[in-house]
């Protein structure tokens, strides 16, 4: 897929291209329409935009490469290897442990979340089989790891749906950035390895999503920020009501990008329509108590 977007050498014109050119040459009306479209939309941009959710999973999978976390997860998975323990657990709470699958999104979070949900039953089964399963400190560490993964699972669920919009990409990524920045402070000195992991995940996320968030990056595209700016359900929360310097730069780039797409005639007409009418009173905005969708960013 990446190779398909490489254009080092121009492709040979196909028969359909030749037919289009002949039609454009012979039909003045078709030629005029094509010229207007080129003037309005410019050259076709074949730059590649990575799948946001797939890229997000590459950041999440960093937990599998952390030695201490991987050791803990391996200990958790031992429970599923015993058919006797699984059967006893099923009889006791009508649930079994979810299997962690690296190709299934959010499966690690789901495994940890369900394990903590049925913790008492798991402990009883392990004691009945005379196992030294998980220490108290390891249970606390699993709880902290779940807190680290919850926002990723939530945004994965949001962005992978068929109804998701490009306007949700920038606020979702900014929300996760703030979460990873705050996580080390929230943990304090309890689990320094998880705090260090969160810092590495943020650095990796900044690098992978620089095309959406870093306006100084050579591959930066303002399209996602512009989509966010045009969406009234997320623009105030993500761009307009935020004093962060990085977000302010994204707002300016999105405004410039949209201004370039609007023809001058349309801009003049919109300016005339925005002139206030004499005697018309401005309506005050009603306060709203809506729960913020991006709680860390808010």
N, C-alpha and C positions, 0 to 999 in steps of 0.2 A: 504493500500500500504506500509506503514511504517512497519507494522507487518510482511509483506512478506519477508522483508530483515533481520529480526532478526534470528539469528542462534545460539541460546543458546544450543540446543540439535541437534545432527546430525540426519538427516532424514533417515528413513528406505530405503534401496535400492529398486528401482522399478524393474519391469521385464525388462524394456529397459536397465537399468543400468547393470543388470545381463547378458543380451545378449551381451552388449558392452564388458564386462569383459571377457566373454567366447571367443569372437572373438579375443580380444587382446592377450589372452593366446595362442590360437590355431594358429594364423597367425603371424609369426615372422616379416613380413614386416609391418603389421598394428601396431604391438607393437613398432617397431623402429620409425615409423612416429609419434605415440603418444608421445614417449619419447622426440623426437626433439621438438614437439610443447610445451610440458610442460617446457622444458629447455628454449625455446625462450620466451614464454609468461608468465611463472610462474603460480602460483595458481590463480584461478579465483577470482577477487575482487568483492564481492557482496555488497560493500558499497553503500549507497543510495545517489544520487545526486539530490537535490531539483530542481524543475522547477524554472528557473530564473525569468521568467515573472510573474508567480503566486506570488513568494516571493516578487517581486518588488511592486506588488499591495498592499501587506500587509503594506509596508512602506508608500505608497501613502495614504492608508485609515486612517493613523494617523490624517489627517486633519479633518476627521469626528468626532474625539474624542476631538478635541480642542474646548473649550467652546466658545470663541469669534468667531472663524471661523464657527462653527456649527450654532451659532445665526445668523450670516450674511447670510449663505446659506439658512437657514430656511426662512428668509425674502425674499430672491430671489425667492424661490419656490412658495411663495404666489401668484405670478402673474399668474401661470398656473392654479390655482384653480378657477379662474373666466373665465367662457366660454365667457362672453361678452368682457372682456379685450383681450382674445386670438383672438376672431374674429376681433376685431378692429385692433389689431396688424397685423393680417394676411392681412387685406385689405390695411393697410398703407404701409407695406414693403414686403409683400408676404413671410414672415417668421414667425415662432413661436419659443418660447423658447424650447430648448432641455431639456428633462427630465433627471435629475440626477438619475442613477440607480447604486446601489452599486456593482452589479454583472457584470456590463459592464465596461470594462477597459477604462480609460481616459474619462468617461462620465462627471465627475465633471469639468474637464478642458474644455471639449467641451461646456458644459452649460455656463460656465463663459465667454469663448471666444466669443460665439455667442451673449450673452447678451451685452457685450461691443461693439460688432460690430453694433448692432441695438439700441444702447443706446438712441439716439435722439428720435426714434419712441416709445420706451418704456416710456420715460419721458413724451412725448405728450399724450400717452394713459392714463398714471397714473394721469396726471394733469386733463385730461378731465373727469375722474371718481372721481376727488377730493380725491385722495389717497396721503398719505405721504409715498412714496415708499422707496427710498434710498437717504441718505444725500450725499453731495459732498464728504465728507471724506470716506464714504462707497464705493463710486465708485472708488476712488483711491486705497482703500484697495483691492477691487476685481481685479484691474489691477496688483497690487503687487502679489496677490495670483496666478493669471494667469502666471506671470513670474516665480513663484516658481514651477509650475506644467508643464510648457512647455517642459523642458528636459526629464521629466519622460514620457510624452506622446510620444515624439520623439523616445526614446529608446524602449518603449513598442511596437511601430509600427515596429521598426527595428527588434527586437528580436522575435516577434511573427510570422513573416512571414515564409512561407515554405522554403524559400531559405536562412534563417539565418544559420550562422555557429557558432560552439563553440568558434571560435577564436575571435568573437565579444563580448563575455561575459565580459572578464577582462577589455578591454578598455572602454566598456560601463559603467561598475560599477565604474571604476576609474573616469570617466568623471562626473558621478553623484555625487561622493564624493567631487570633487573639486567644483562643482556647489553649493552644500549645505554648503561648507565651506565659499564660497565667498558671498553667499546670505545675511547673516546678515550684512556684511560690506557695501554691495551695498544699503541696505535699510537704514542704519544709524539709526537715532532715530525716523524715521517716524512711523514704525509699529513694536514695540518691541515684540509684541506677535507672529508675523510671524517670526521674527528673532529667537526667542526662539524655535518656532516650527521647523525651519530648523535645529537647533542644535540637537533637540531630534530625528528628522528624520535621521540625519547622524549617531548618536549613535546607533539607531535601525538598520540602514543599515549595519554598521560595524559588529554588532553582528550576523545578519542573514547571511551575506555573508563572514564570517570569513573563511569558508571552501574553498573559492576561493582567498581571498586577504590577509589573515593573515598566514604567513608561520610558526608562532609559535603555531597556534591552533592545538589541538590534532586531529581534524577531517579534517585538511587541505589536499587538493588534488591538486597536481601540474598539473593535466591534462588540465584544462582550460588555465593556463598560458603557458603551452607547445604548445597548439593549437594556441594561439596568437603569440608565438615566431616563429612558422612555417609558419605563414601567412604573406607574404611580403607586403600586402596592409595595415596592421595595426601594425606590429611589430616595425618599426622605430618610429612611432608616439607614441605608448603606452609603449614600453619597452626599446628600444635601445637608443633613444635620450632623455632620461629622467634621471635627476640626483637625483630624490627622493629616499630616503633610502629604503622605503617600496617596491617601484617598482624594485630597484636594487636587493633586496632579492628575489622577484618573478622571475626575470630573471635568477638568479643563480640556483634557485630550478628547473626551467623549463629545464635549460641546463643539470643539473645533472640527472633529470628524463629521458630525451631523451638519454643521454649517456648510461644509464643503459639498455635501450631497444635495442641498436645497438650492434650486436655481434662483438667481437674483430676483426674478419677477415674483416668484412665490414669497420670497423674503419681504419684498416691499408691500405685498398685499397683506401679509400677516402683521406687519408693523402698523398698517392702517387699521386693521381690525382690532388691534390691541389698544387703540386710543380710547381713553375713558369718555363716557357719555356724560354730558352736563346733567347735574341733578341726580345721577345714579349713585347710590350709597353702596360702599363696599360691604360685603357680608363677612362677618367675623367667623373665623374657623371654630368649629365646635370641638371641644376637647374630647379625646377618645382614650379609652382604657384598654385597648386591644393588647393582648399578650404578644410580645415581640417574637417574631419567627426566628430571628438570629440573636439568641440571648447573650452570647459572648460579645458580639459586635455592638449590641445596644448598651 
